[in-house]
Amino acid sequence: ICNDSIKVKHFLQKEKEYKMSDITKVKNGLGNDGEIKVYVGKKRIFTFSKLMTGYDLMCQKLNILNF
């Protein structure tokens, strides 16, 4: 997370940068790990959970409640 953008790097792929305003949907999954899926259009750009470092910061930046 850098200012108003998120940089995402998937395994063996180039790093992509998305603006926070590009995010169209944030969806929480079922389960105890608090998995959150983030979408741009219909494409899921990344998933994160409570078990990951920076979970609270990411929830804060996406303006979602901490589950």
C-alpha positions in Angstrom: 0.0 0.0 0.0 1.4 3.3 -1.0 -0.7 6.5 -0.6 -3.7 5.9 -2.9 -2.5 2.7 -4.6 -2.0 -0.9 -4.0 0.8 -2.9 -5.6 0.1 -6.6 -6.2 2.6 -9.3 -7.2 1.3 -12.8 -7.8 3.6 -15.8 -7.9 5.9 -15.6 -11.0 4.1 -12.6 -12.4 4.9 -9.0 -12.9 3.9 -6.5 -10.3 0.7 -4.5 -11.0 -0.5 -1.3 -9.4 -4.1 -0.4 -8.8 -5.6 2.8 -7.5 -7.9 2.5 -4.5 -10.6 4.2 -6.7 -10.3 1.3 -9.2 -11.6 -1.2 -6.6 -15.2 -2.1 -7.4 -16.0 -4.7 -4.8 -14.6 -6.1 -1.5 -16.1 -9.3 -0.3 -15.5 -11.3 2.9 -15.4 -15.1 2.6 -16.8 -17.7 4.9 -14.6 -19.1 7.6 -12.8 -18.1 10.7 -9.7 -16.7 9.0 -11.5 -13.5 7.9 -10.6 -13.9 4.2 -11.2 -10.8 2.2 -11.4 -10.8 -1.6 -10.7 -7.6 -3.6 -12.0 -7.0 -7.1 -11.4 -4.6 -10.0 -14.4 -5.0 -12.3 -15.2 -8.7 -12.3 -11.5 -9.7 -11.8 -10.3 -10.7 -8.4 -6.9 -9.0 -7.9 -6.0 -10.4 -4.5 -7.1 -12.1 -1.4 -5.9 -11.5 2.2 -6.8 -12.9 5.6 -6.5 -12.2 9.4 -3.5 -14.6 9.4 -1.5 -12.2 7.1 0.7 -9.4 8.3 -0.9 -6.0 7.6 -4.5 -7.3 7.8 -5.7 -4.4 10.0 -3.9 -1.8 7.8 -5.5 -3.2 4.6 -9.0 -3.2 6.2 -8.4 0.4 7.2 -7.3 1.5 3.7 -10.2 -0.3 2.1 -12.6 1.3 4.6 -14.0 -2.0 5.8 -14.7 -3.2 9.3 -12.3 -5.5 11.0 -14.1 -8.9 11.1 
